[in-house]
Amino acid sequence: MKLYEGMFILRPDLPEDQTKKIVEGISSEITKAGGTIAESTLSPKQRLAYKVRKHDDGYCLVVRFRVEQAAVEGLNKRLRMNQDLLRHMIVVYTPPPARPVPPVAPAPAPEPVVSA
């Protein structure tokens, strides 16, 4: 199983309880497809860069999950049917490379004080 990351933009005019139901619905779709959720984050309403289906704002949900590659296409088809999702995208997640730690330069030795 590969690790995937899905980003889902939800309609901004949804009440909080319906937003939670949609998040649970997306999670259940992933588990129905045989996947396991590693991480899920719902951000507050954000301004979008451009209008999507006549909306300027939206809630962004980011989910990292493991699922078989064959199940992703079916998952995309089922999620396209959800009218409360403005957009979604699922990609293979590759963690960012670890940043190398810069070497610590030794402290310069104090210069001896010469008394005249």
Residue frames relative to the residue before (quaternion, step in Angstrom):
aa qw qx qy qz dx dy dz
M 1.0000 0.0000 0.0000 0.0000 0.00 0.00 0.00
K 0.3121 -0.7410 0.5681 0.1755 3.51 -1.05 0.86
L 0.4439 -0.6472 0.5477 0.2900 3.52 -1.31 0.39
Y 0.0893 -0.7988 0.5949 0.0036 3.56 -0.77 1.11
E 0.1847 -0.7334 0.6369 0.1494 3.52 -1.33 0.37
G 0.0978 -0.7893 0.6054 0.0322 3.52 -0.86 1.01
M 0.1236 -0.7592 0.6339 0.0814 3.53 -1.05 0.81
F 0.0745 -0.8032 0.5903 -0.0290 3.51 -0.77 1.12
I 0.1653 -0.7664 0.6139 0.0919 3.59 -0.87 0.96
L 0.1847 -0.8042 0.5622 0.0551 3.55 -0.60 1.24
R 0.6284 -0.5460 0.4026 0.3807 3.55 -1.19 0.60
P 0.4530 -0.7209 0.4547 0.2613 3.62 -0.94 0.84
D 0.6749 0.5227 -0.2990 0.4264 3.60 1.14 -0.46
L 0.4587 0.6848 -0.4496 0.3444 3.59 1.22 0.29
P 0.4676 -0.6442 0.5116 0.3234 3.60 -1.04 0.67
E 0.6791 -0.5302 0.3277 0.3877 3.56 -1.20 0.56
D 0.6703 0.4987 -0.3186 0.4477 3.61 0.91 -0.83
Q 0.6546 0.4904 -0.3227 0.4763 3.61 1.03 -0.68
T 0.5983 0.5506 -0.3578 0.4592 3.58 1.10 -0.66
K 0.6502 0.5052 -0.3153 0.4718 3.60 0.98 -0.83
K 0.6357 0.5263 -0.3289 0.4591 3.60 1.03 -0.76
I 0.6484 0.5091 -0.3188 0.4678 3.58 1.01 -0.78
V 0.6319 0.5192 -0.3289 0.4722 3.59 0.99 -0.83
E 0.6576 0.4882 -0.3043 0.4865 3.59 0.96 -0.84
G 0.6345 0.5383 -0.3251 0.4494 3.59 1.05 -0.74
I 0.6420 0.5011 -0.3196 0.4843 3.57 1.00 -0.80
S 0.6445 0.5154 -0.3188 0.4662 3.58 0.97 -0.85
S 0.6755 0.4852 -0.3052 0.4638 3.58 0.94 -0.82
E 0.5994 0.5455 -0.3620 0.4606 3.62 1.07 -0.62
I 0.6491 0.5082 -0.3164 0.4693 3.58 1.01 -0.83
T 0.6919 0.4588 -0.2916 0.4752 3.61 0.87 -0.86
K 0.6004 0.5455 -0.3609 0.4601 3.63 1.11 -0.57
A 0.6678 0.4861 -0.2889 0.4840 3.55 1.14 -0.67
G 0.5962 -0.5947 0.3505 0.4099 3.58 1.28 0.09
G 0.5286 0.6551 -0.3930 0.3700 3.57 1.22 0.30
T 0.2652 -0.7189 0.6123 0.1949 3.52 -1.35 0.16
I 0.3708 -0.7401 0.5225 0.2043 3.55 -0.93 0.92
A 0.2673 -0.7744 0.5584 0.1304 3.54 -0.84 1.05
E 0.7974 -0.0779 0.1132 0.5875 3.58 0.95 -0.87
S 0.0142 -0.7910 0.6113 -0.0185 3.57 -1.06 0.77
T 0.0129 0.8032 -0.5925 0.0601 3.58 -0.84 1.04
L 0.1132 -0.7714 0.6246 0.0456 3.56 -0.82 1.07
S 0.2046 -0.7918 0.5653 0.1082 3.57 -0.63 1.10
P 0.6006 -0.5570 0.4137 0.3973 3.59 -1.17 0.41
K 0.7171 -0.4317 0.3143 0.4479 3.55 -1.30 0.22
Q 0.0700 -0.8057 0.5881 -0.0094 3.54 -0.89 1.03
R 0.5037 -0.6121 0.5117 0.3314 3.53 -1.22 0.50
L 0.3376 -0.7426 0.5462 0.1905 3.56 -0.92 0.93
A 0.5977 -0.5849 0.4090 0.3653 3.58 -1.17 0.52
Y 0.7829 -0.0098 0.0129 0.6220 3.58 1.17 -0.60
K 0.6417 -0.5404 0.3729 0.3964 3.57 -1.22 0.39
V 0.0735 -0.7541 0.6518 0.0324 3.52 -1.08 0.85
R 0.8268 -0.1103 0.0084 0.5515 3.57 -0.54 1.21
K 0.6938 -0.5122 0.2420 0.4446 3.56 0.95 1.03
H 0.5884 0.5393 -0.3864 0.4622 3.61 1.17 0.50
D 0.3219 -0.7502 0.5522 0.1694 3.56 -1.03 0.90
D 0.7580 0.3045 -0.1501 0.5569 3.59 1.21 -0.55
G 0.0717 0.7939 -0.6037 0.0148 3.53 -1.33 0.13
Y 0.4432 -0.6348 0.5564 0.3018 3.52 -1.32 0.38
C 0.2243 -0.7816 0.5709 0.1137 3.58 -0.91 0.93
L 0.0883 -0.7732 0.6279 0.0143 3.53 -0.83 1.07
V 0.0679 -0.7756 0.6273 0.0178 3.57 -0.83 1.03
V 0.0217 -0.8006 0.5969 -0.0480 3.55 -0.74 1.14
R 0.1386 -0.7442 0.6471 0.0903 3.56 -0.98 0.92
F 0.1041 0.8074 -0.5653 0.1332 3.54 -0.78 1.06
R 0.3508 -0.6991 0.5828 0.2204 3.52 -1.32 0.44
V 0.1690 0.7641 -0.6040 0.1507 3.54 -0.92 0.97
E 0.5861 -0.5581 0.4425 0.3863 3.56 -1.23 0.42
Q 0.6002 -0.6013 0.3969 0.3474 3.56 -1.08 0.77
A 0.6461 0.5425 -0.3248 0.4274 3.61 0.98 -0.77
A 0.6614 0.5303 -0.3061 0.4332 3.61 1.11 -0.59
V 0.5423 0.6520 -0.4009 0.3466 3.61 1.18 -0.42
E 0.6464 0.5248 -0.3317 0.4436 3.61 0.93 -0.80
G 0.6645 0.4855 -0.3006 0.4821 3.59 0.95 -0.83
L 0.6185 0.5415 -0.3298 0.4643 3.56 1.07 -0.75
N 0.6428 0.5197 -0.3142 0.4669 3.59 0.97 -0.85
K 0.6545 0.5191 -0.3142 0.4511 3.59 0.93 -0.88
R 0.6824 0.4798 -0.2960 0.4653 3.59 0.90 -0.88
L 0.6705 0.4985 -0.3060 0.4564 3.60 1.00 -0.76
R 0.5856 0.5827 -0.3687 0.4261 3.59 1.14 -0.56
M 0.6342 0.5566 -0.3189 0.4316 3.58 1.16 -0.58
N 0.5916 0.5888 -0.3626 0.4146 3.60 1.19 -0.45
Q 0.3230 -0.7860 0.5023 0.1600 3.58 -0.48 1.22
D 0.6251 0.5512 -0.3405 0.4354 3.61 1.21 -0.35
L 0.6155 0.4978 -0.3478 0.5023 3.59 1.28 -0.15
L 0.3225 -0.7440 0.5505 0.1986 3.57 -0.72 1.03
R 0.7755 -0.1026 0.1008 0.6147 3.58 0.98 -0.91
H 0.0237 0.7735 -0.6320 -0.0407 3.51 -1.28 0.33
M 0.0387 -0.7735 0.6324 0.0137 3.52 -1.25 0.53
I 0.1057 -0.7756 0.6211 0.0397 3.54 -0.98 0.92
V 0.0203 0.7973 -0.6000 0.0632 3.56 -0.77 1.09
V 0.5590 -0.5504 0.4822 0.3900 3.55 -1.29 0.33
Y 0.3132 -0.7664 0.5362 0.1646 3.56 -0.79 1.04
T 0.0234 -0.7512 0.6596 0.0073 3.52 -0.94 0.97
P 0.4083 -0.7245 0.4893 0.2625 3.59 -0.58 1.07
P 0.5495 -0.6080 0.4414 0.3654 3.58 -1.06 0.64
P 0.5468 -0.6149 0.4372 0.3630 3.58 -1.05 0.65
A 0.5422 -0.6085 0.4697 0.3393 3.52 -1.15 0.67
R 0.4188 -0.6962 0.5220 0.2596 3.53 -0.95 0.87
P 0.4328 -0.6846 0.5063 0.2961 3.57 -0.87 0.85
V 0.4236 -0.6871 0.5317 0.2565 3.53 -1.03 0.81
P 0.3913 -0.7211 0.5070 0.2645 3.60 -0.66 1.01
P 0.5214 -0.6379 0.4562 0.3364 3.56 -1.01 0.74
V 0.4103 -0.6963 0.5358 0.2441 3.52 -1.07 0.77
A 0.3525 -0.7363 0.5394 0.2067 3.55 -0.73 1.09
P 0.4894 -0.6533 0.4744 0.3297 3.58 -0.94 0.77
A 0.5367 -0.6199 0.4666 0.3317 3.55 -1.10 0.73
P 0.4849 -0.6643 0.4696 0.3211 3.58 -0.92 0.82
A 0.5196 -0.6370 0.4775 0.3102 3.53 -1.08 0.77
P 0.4815 -0.6592 0.4734 0.3310 3.60 -0.92 0.76
E 0.4690 -0.6754 0.4956 0.2798 3.50 -1.06 0.83
P 0.4958 -0.6585 0.4670 0.3201 3.60 -0.96 0.80
V 0.3924 -0.7040 0.5461 0.2284 3.53 -1.03 0.80
V 0.1686 -0.7825 0.5951 0.0720 3.55 -0.71 1.09
S 0.2128 -0.7776 0.5792 0.1206 3.57 -0.73 1.05
A 0.2882 -0.7877 0.5254 0.1428 3.53 -0.89 0.86
